[in-house]
Amino acid sequence: MPRLFSPLHSLQRFYFSDPFLVTGGALFVRAPSIPPESLEAFSGKIVATPRTGPLAAFIQRHAPDVRLAITTDYEESLARLVKGEADAAALGFHVGISIVGRLYPGQVTQPRNMFTELPFAVAVAKGHKRQFLTQLNAGIAAIRADGTWQQINDR
């Protein structure tokens, strides 16, 4: 699965923890349709996505045949979808699900997968707080080992 970006300059200046959350871009469609597995299913179709964030550039680079409708925010992207002005909305998986549940319950199908994944981690400047990352990584490993991690992710 392609990544949103590769911040090589950040790798030179920061130490990173193990990832503690994997999120990414997902496709939201009008109910009762089922979101497709990939962006390619929207070749020639309109996909609304916010101007801010990395998804517009990612879609332009990896699915150039998708017709992007650039919006100001998640709410506008979803409004265009619900009104039939877009075939899908490309949004951050977790935030998109939250907004759909609040504004458009039953009108938008929540995605089952992400078309790109972005691992989240804690960063500290090199030369600072390395012990913090060691302790954080030990905690992440412990909750993965005892099943707590999976319970949290299942919720």
N, C-alpha and C positions, 0 to 999 in steps of 0.2 A: 504494500500500500504506500503511495507516495506521501511524503511529508510536506507540511506547509512551507517550511524554509529550513535552511541549515546555517545557523549563526556562527560561523567559524571565528569571527572576531570576538564573540562572547566566550568561546572556549579558551581563548588566550588570556582573558582577563578575569575569569570567574571559575570557582569550583562549584559543582552542582551535586545536589543530593540525588539519591535514587528517585525515579518518578513516583509521585504519590497519587496522581490522577491522570487518566488518559481521557481526553476529550477530543473534539475535532469538528469538522464540518459535516452536516447532515442535511438530507433533503426532506422537506415537509411538503405534502400534497393535500389537496382537498379530499375530505372524506366522501365516500368510502374507499377511494383509490388506495392502493398499496404503494409506498415509495419504492422506486427501483433500487437495485443494488449499486448502480454507478451513475456518474454524470453523463456518460455516453447515451443513456436512454433519453436524454433531453436534447439531443442534437437537433438543431433547428427550432427548438422550443424556447419559450421565455422563462428564465429563472431570475427571480428577484433576490437581491442580496445587498446588505448595507455597504456603503462606501467605506466605512471604517473597518478595520480588521483585515485579515489576510485572505479571506475567501474569494473576493472578486479577482484579485491577481492570480490566485491559485487556479480558479476556473478558467480564466483567459489563457493561462499557460498550458493546462492539462486537458481542457475540453473546449478548444477554440470554436467549435461549431455550435456551442450553446449561445443563445441570444440573451445576454445579460441585461437586466433592468436594475440599474444602480439606484438604491434608495438611501434615505437618511438614517434609517434605523430598523431594528427588528420589527417593530410595530407596523411600519409602513410596508415592509416586505410581506408580512402576513396579511395585511389589509388588501394588498394587490392580489395575493393568492386567493383569498376568500371571495373577492369581487370578480374573479375570473380574468383579471388582467395579467396574470402570470400562471404558468403551468406548475411551478414549484417555487419554494423559497429555500435558499441555501443559507443555513444559519448554524451557529454553534450548537452542538447537540444538547448539552445540558440546559443552557439558557433558553434555547428555542422551546424545549419541552415545557419549561416553567411558564413561559409567556403564553404558549398555546393553551395550556391548562387554565390559565387565568382569563384570557381574552376570547378564545375560540373553542371551548370544550365541545366535542362532537362534530366540529366543522372541519378540523384539520387532522389528518392521520399522522401520528407520531412515528418517526423513523425507528427502524429496528437496528440500523447500523450506521456507521459513519463512512463517508467517501474518502476522508483523509483523517488521520489521527495525529494528535499533538500531545505529547507527554508533558505534564507540568512537574516542575521540580523547584526546589529552593536553591537560590544562588547566593554565594558570598564572594566578595572580592578576594582574589588570590592574596595570601599573606594574612588574612583575617578570618577568625571564627572557624577554622578547619575542624576543631574539636566539636563544635556544634553539629556540623554535617556528619561526623562520625557517630555521634549519639543519635541523631535523627535517623540515619540509615539503619542503625541497630534497632530502633523502635519500629521502623517500617518492616524490617525483616522479621521481627518478633510477631507482629500482628498478621503478617502473611503466613507465617509458620503455624500459628494456632487457629487459623480460620477466621479471625476477626475481619481481616481485609476483605475476604470474599463476602462475608455477611453485610458489610458496609456497602460494597459494590452492588450486591443483589437488591438492596433497598433503593 
